[in-house]
Amino acid sequence: MTLKLLVQDPNGYFIPNLRRDNFVVYEDGVRQTNATVEIEHANVSLGLLLEYGGRYQGLNKDLVAEISRASHQLLDVLGRADRITVCAYGDNVKQLADGSPVREELASVLFGLQTPEVSETNLYDALIFALKRMRPVVGRKAIILISSGVDTFSKSAYEDVLTAARDCNTPVYALYLGSILRQAASLHDMAGLLARVDWKETASRLREIARVSGGRLYSPASTMDLTAIYDDIMENLRVRYVITYQSSNLGSLNARRTVRVELVNPKTGGPLQIVDSNGKAIQANVTIQDSYTPGSH
């Protein structure tokens, strides 16, 4: 039996540096004594969804500059075998690149973004489109959304997006640009144009969409250096603990079995105590993301 595990803290951050003897496997309540643990680094497939339009000309220019800088930095953490599809949305969604693994081509696309015409910002429609597009993709996958969180005229409702995000098995990692956009508006003396936007609500809704999908919201104060954010996203996507064991159950390989994985302190046999960088104890969440049963193949 082979199990692939994601181990995260309560905030959804990957917990690294666990050792082989920290994992204990139980099958139908019986501890398995021959389990081996490895770390797997896998290729990923990304859908990059960019807000594009919906602002006055001066703000659109700043928005495009921020999005171009933010998205281009993502290319620096992609491997040669990773694939990425790039879409931009305003009042509709347009595809800029389709699963291209060639960094030079993607860089040209992202640096070549032009200031769009004024349009609506139909975020919810665009997200549902992206989630549906990612549904059939196999392997490690995610949507990276770079957006202000504003939706002006979508046919889909917020609740529709939450349902799609829960059901699609594709985490959404959202980079919230609300604060950056408001700063840009102030510099252009256009803050009044955005006064009707409930920025607290837009951030809250993006955070909830990310949460229910299994992803996370980031709120950078600047797009100058997003290295830490992208490293965190890719670590969560790429890295899995892989446990392999030979079942002690002598029954049919096709029989249904209940498997449980616990984190333990090998010296005491008790639960493993994990602390954060401040020395505060945290609870680890172990999720089995994939499994292989010899009798089922």
N, C-alpha and C positions, 0 to 999 in steps of 0.2 A: 504494500500500500504506500502511495506517495501523497503527501499533503503539502499544499503551498499556503503559507500563513502570512498575514499582515498583522503586525503588532504595533499598536498605536496607543498614545496617551489619551486622556479624555477630550483633548482639544483636536484630536485627529492627526497629531504629529507622529511620524514613524519613530519607533524606539530602536536605536542601533545598539551594537556592542553586547548583545546577548550571547552567551556561550552555549555550547552543545548540551552541557549538563544542566542548563536551566530549563530544558524542555522535558516534560514527562507526558507520555501518550497512554491513554486508557481506551481500550476497545471493549464495548459491552461491560464496562466497569472493571476490566482486568488490565492491570498495568503491563505494557509491552516493554520487554527488557532489551530488545535488540535494535532500538531506533537510532538512526544516524541523522545528523542535522547539518545542512549546508546552506550557503547563501547564494541566491540566484540573482543575476542582473540581466534583465530582459530588455528587448527592444520595445519601443512604444509607438502607438499611432495617436496623433493629436489632431483635433479640430480646433483651429484658431479662429475665433469669432471677434471681429473688430467693429466697434461703433464708428459710423462713418456718415456724418451729415447731421441734419436737424438743428443746426445752429446758425447764427448770423455769420456773415463772411469772415469777419475778424476772428471770431471764436472758432470757426471751422478750421482756419489756418493753424491756430494753436493746437486744436484737438488732433489734427492730422500729424503735426510734428511730434506730439506726445505719443501717439499710437505707433507711429513709425519707429521711434526710439525704443519704446517698450517691446514691440514685437521683434525688432531686429536682435535685441539682446537674447531672446529666446533661442535664436539659431545657434548661439554659442554653447548651449548645453545639449544640443541634439547630436546623437551619434550618426554615423554614416548609414546605418540600417534603419534608423527611425524614419517614420513617414508623417507628413503633416499636410493637412488640407486647410487652406486659408479662405475665409469668407468675410465679407464686409456687409454691414447692414445700415440702411437708413429707413426709407419707407418700404424697401424690399431688400432681399438678400442677393448678393452677387458673389460668385466664386472667383477667387483670384489665382488659386493654385490648387491642384487636385492630387494629393498624396505624393507630392514631389519629394524625393530624397536628396535633391541637388541643392546645396546651400547657396551656390552662386545665383541660381535662378530665383530662389526665394528672396535673397537679399535685394536683387534687382526689383522684384515686385514690391517689396515693402518700402524700399527707398523711393520708388517711383510713384507713391500715392499722391494724388493731386487733391487740391482743396475742392470738396464737393459743393454742389448747389444746395440751397436750403431745402430741407425735406423733413418728413416726420422721422421719429426714431422708434421704430416698431420692434423693440427689444424682445417682447414675449413671442411674437411670431417668429423672429429670427432664432431664438433659442429652441423652440419646438422643432423648427426646420433642422437645426444642427443636431439635436438629440436623435431625431429620426434617422438622420444620415449616418450617425455613429452606431446605431443599434446593431446592424449586421457585422460590424467590424469585430474580428476576433483578436484575442490577446490583450495585452495591456493597452488601455486607451483612456482618453480624457478629452474634455473640452476646456480650453483656456479662453476665457471671455475677458476682453479689455473694454470697459464700458463705464459710463457715468451712472448706469442704473435707471436712467430716465426712459419711460415708455410714453409715447404721446398718442398713438392711434392704432394699436394692434387690434386685430380681430380676436385674438386669443386673450383670455383673462389670466391674471396672476395665478389663480387656482389651477388653470390648465397647465401652466408651466410647472407648478409643483408636482402635479400628477405625472407629467412626462418625466420629470427629473427623478422621481422615485422609481419609476418603472423601467428606465432605460439602461440601467447597469453601466452608466458612464458618468464618472465624477466630473463635476464642473468646478474649476478653479477660477475664481473671478478676481480680476484686478480692478478695484473700484477707483475711478478717476474723478469722483465728485469733488473732492477737495481741491485737486489740481485744476479742474475746470473753473471752479469759483475763484481761485487765485488769478487765473488768466482773465476772467471777466472783470475783476477789480482793476487789473493793469490797464485794460482798455476802457475803463469807466463804463462798463456794461453790466455791472452787478445787478442793476434794476431789472434787466431783461430776464434774469434767472430767479427773481425774487419769489415767483409763484411756485417754484419747485420745492417740494418737501424733501430736502436732502437726507434727513434722518430716516424717512420712510424708504427712500430709494436704496440706501445702504442696508437697511434692515431686510428688505425684500431680497436683495442680492445675497445677503448672508444666509437667509433661509433656503433659497434655491440651491446654493452651494452645499449647505448642510444636508438637506434631504437626499441629494445626489451622491453623497459620500465625499464631497470635495471641501473647499474652504474659501473664505473671502480674505483678500489682502487689501489693505488701504494704504498704499505708499504715499508719502508726502511729496515725492518727486519720482520721475522716471529716469533720472540720471544713472542710477545703479540699482538694478533689480536682481543682481546676482544671487543674493541670499534667498529671495522669494523663489526664483526658478530652481535653484538647487534643492530647496525644500520640496517643491512640487515633483521634481524628477526623482528624488529619493523615494518619495511615497509611491510613485508609479513603477519604478524600476526594480526596487529591492524587495525580495521575499525570502523568508526562511522556508526551507524545503526539508520536510521530514520524511524519511523512508524507513519502513519497518516491515518485517515479515510477521504476519499475524500468528498469534499463538492459538487462535481459534481453528480447530480442525474440521469445522463444518464446511459446507459448500462455499466456494468463492463468490457465488452469485447471491448468497444470503445477505439480507440487509443488516448492517451493523451500525452501532452508535459509537462514534469516536469523539473523545474529549482530549484537549491539550491543555495542560496547566504549566505555569511558570513557577519554578521552585528554587529555593536556596539549597544547593547540593550538600552543604555542610550540615544543615539542620533538618532538611526534608520538608520544611514548612514553606509557605508561600514566599515568593521572591519579593523583597521590598525594593522598589525602584524610587529614586529621588530625582528631582529636576536639578537644574543648575544652581538653584538657590537652596538646595538641601531639603526641599519640601517633598514629602511622600506623595506619589501619584499612583493611580490605578491603571494597570495595563489592560487593554482590550485586545483579545486574540480572535482574529477572524479567519476562518478557513475559506480561502478564495477559490481553490481548485483542488480536485482530488482525482486519483487514478486508482481503480480497483482492477487487478489483473483479470478477474473472472468476468468482467463486463466488456472485455475487448477480445 
